[in-house]
Amino acid sequence: MLDPQFDQDLRLRCGGIVCGVDEAGRGPLAGPVYAAAVILSADNPIEGLNDSKKLSEKKRELLFDVIRQRAVAYCIASASVEEIEEHNILGATYLAMTRAVEGLSIQPDLAAIDGNRIPPMLKTAAVTVVKGDALSESIAAASILAKVSRDRVMKELDAEYPAYGFAIHKGYGTAAHTAALREHGPCPVHRPSFLTKILGGKG
């Protein structure tokens, strides 16, 4: 359950501005990985924030607009399929997170990173928060921005590559997606290194 005091405690701890950071899309077989960084106002709380995975698509879409309107600052960033293949998914996630923090119009004093690892190239002071999207309002807001942004991109890719059903499963390895891969082979937005078990090394 989100704790309104959690972010405030972090602000007091660092004596300044805190941003929440989260990612979306580490697990799918296709598409970029996304990350967002969000600075929220302590005096202008947003009702309904939660871990993006616990919200309906409709609720996420509504909150996406509210967060962008009411956040002190936010940045949404990504790492491409090519970068995922070059750096592996963890390295690409680090890239996306770092880009999100560095892209903020106001630089924070502390970045609260969802999970248990801090991107090694991040210059901002940071702390990790395991299951942070269920604890921190700013991390939850970041999870929503990242998730909605990536889902929208996957819907656009569905129009470009309609054989795979990206609009439905967003690139995750569902039975329907796996069947489409075996029938049609991969397309340019699939992550080859993720496909070896499905395609027997032919990805």
C-alpha positions in Angstrom: 0.0 0.0 0.0 1.3 3.4 -0.9 2.5 5.5 2.0 2.2 9.2 1.6 4.9 9.7 4.2 7.4 7.5 2.3 8.4 10.2 -0.2 8.4 12.9 2.5 10.8 10.9 4.6 13.1 10.6 1.5 12.9 14.4 1.0 13.9 14.9 4.7 16.6 12.4 4.3 18.3 14.1 1.4 17.2 17.6 2.3 15.8 18.4 -1.1 14.1 17.1 -4.2 13.3 13.5 -4.8 12.4 11.8 -8.0 10.8 8.3 -8.4 12.2 6.1 -11.1 10.7 2.9 -12.6 10.8 0.9 -15.8 8.4 -1.0 -18.0 9.1 -3.8 -20.5 12.0 -5.8 -19.3 10.3 -9.1 -19.8 8.7 -8.9 -23.3 10.0 -10.6 -26.4 9.7 -7.4 -28.5 9.9 -3.7 -28.4 11.9 -1.1 -26.4 12.3 -0.9 -22.7 10.9 2.3 -21.1 11.6 4.2 -17.9 10.3 7.3 -16.3 11.4 9.7 -13.6 8.9 11.8 -11.7 9.1 14.6 -9.2 5.9 15.1 -7.3 4.8 18.0 -5.2 4.4 17.3 -1.5 1.6 19.9 -1.5 -0.4 18.7 -4.5 -1.0 15.0 -4.0 -2.5 12.9 -6.8 -5.4 10.6 -5.8 -5.4 7.0 -7.1 -1.7 6.4 -7.6 -0.7 2.8 -7.4 1.7 0.2 -8.9 0.8 0.4 -12.6 0.3 -3.4 -12.7 -2.5 -3.1 -10.2 -4.5 -0.6 -12.2 -6.8 -1.1 -15.1 -5.7 0.2 -18.5 -8.4 2.9 -18.4 -7.2 4.1 -14.9 -3.6 4.1 -16.1 -4.5 6.3 -19.0 -6.4 8.7 -16.9 -3.6 9.0 -14.3 -1.0 9.4 -17.1 -2.6 12.7 -18.0 -3.0 13.8 -14.4 0.6 13.0 -13.6 1.9 15.0 -16.5 -0.2 17.9 -15.6 0.5 18.0 -11.9 4.1 16.7 -11.5 6.7 19.2 -10.7 8.8 17.6 -13.4 8.8 14.3 -15.3 10.8 12.6 -18.1 10.0 9.5 -20.1 12.8 7.7 -21.8 13.6 4.4 -23.6 16.3 2.1 -24.9 15.8 0.5 -28.3 15.8 -3.2 -29.3 19.3 -2.6 -30.7 20.5 -1.3 -27.4 18.9 -4.2 -25.6 20.9 -6.6 -27.8 24.1 -4.6 -27.4 24.0 -4.1 -23.6 21.6 -6.9 -22.5 18.2 -6.1 -21.0 19.6 -5.0 -17.6 22.1 -2.6 -19.2 19.5 -1.2 -21.5 17.2 -0.7 -18.5 20.0 1.2 -16.8 20.3 3.4 -20.0 16.6 4.2 -20.0 16.5 5.0 -16.3 19.6 7.2 -16.6 18.1 9.1 -19.6 14.9 9.6 -17.7 16.6 11.1 -14.6 19.0 13.2 -16.7 16.1 14.5 -18.9 14.3 16.0 -16.0 13.9 19.8 -16.2 14.7 20.0 -12.5 17.6 17.9 -11.3 16.7 16.0 -8.1 18.9 15.6 -5.0 18.0 12.0 -4.7 16.6 9.4 -7.1 14.5 6.6 -5.6 14.9 3.6 -7.9 12.4 0.8 -8.0 14.1 -2.5 -7.4 17.5 -3.4 -5.9 20.0 -2.0 -8.3 21.2 1.5 -9.1 22.2 2.2 -12.7 26.0 2.5 -12.6 26.2 5.5 -14.9 23.7 7.5 -12.9 25.4 10.7 -11.5 22.5 11.6 -9.2 22.6 10.3 -5.7 20.2 7.3 -5.5 18.6 4.7 -3.2 16.9 1.5 -4.2 13.4 0.7 -3.0 12.3 -2.9 -3.4 8.7 -3.0 -4.6 8.9 0.7 -4.6 5.9 1.1 -6.9 3.8 -0.2 -4.1 5.4 2.1 -1.5 6.4 5.4 -3.0 3.9 7.7 -4.8 6.6 9.1 -7.0 7.8 5.6 -8.1 4.2 4.6 -8.7 3.7 7.7 -10.9 6.9 6.8 -12.8 5.6 3.2 -13.3 2.4 4.5 -14.8 4.2 6.9 -17.2 6.6 4.2 -18.3 3.9 1.5 -18.7 1.4 3.7 -20.6 4.1 5.1 -22.9 5.4 1.6 -23.8 1.9 0.2 -24.3 1.1 3.0 -26.7 4.3 2.3 -28.7 3.4 -1.4 -28.9 -0.1 -0.5 -30.3 1.7 1.6 -33.0 3.9 -1.4 -33.8 0.9 -3.6 -34.0 -0.3 -1.5 -36.9 3.1 -1.9 -38.6 3.4 -5.6 -37.8 -0.2 -6.9 -37.5 0.7 -10.6 -37.6 1.9 -10.7 -34.0 -0.9 -9.1 -31.9 1.3 -6.5 -30.2 -1.7 -4.4 -29.3 -3.1 -7.2 -27.2 -0.1 -8.7 -25.4 2.3 -5.8 -25.7 5.1 -8.1 -26.8 5.0 -10.5 -23.8 5.5 -14.2 -24.5 1.9 -15.3 -24.5 0.8 -18.5 -26.2 -0.7 -16.5 -29.1 2.5 -14.5 -29.5 4.7 -17.6 -29.4 2.5 -19.3 -32.0 2.7 -16.2 -34.3 6.5 -16.2 -33.9 6.7 -19.9 -35.0 4.5 -19.3 -37.9 5.9 -16.0 -39.2 9.4 -15.8 -37.7 10.6 -12.6 -35.9 10.1 -9.1 -37.2 12.5 -6.2 -36.8 11.2 -5.2 -33.4 11.7 -8.6 -31.8 14.6 -9.0 -29.4 16.7 -11.8 -31.0 18.4 -12.8 -27.7 15.0 -13.4 -26.1 13.9 -15.8 -28.8 16.4 -18.7 -28.7 14.2 -20.9 -26.5 11.2 -20.4 -28.8 12.9 -20.6 -32.2 15.8 -22.9 -31.3 18.5 -20.4 -31.9 17.0 -19.1 -35.2 15.9 -15.8 -33.8 
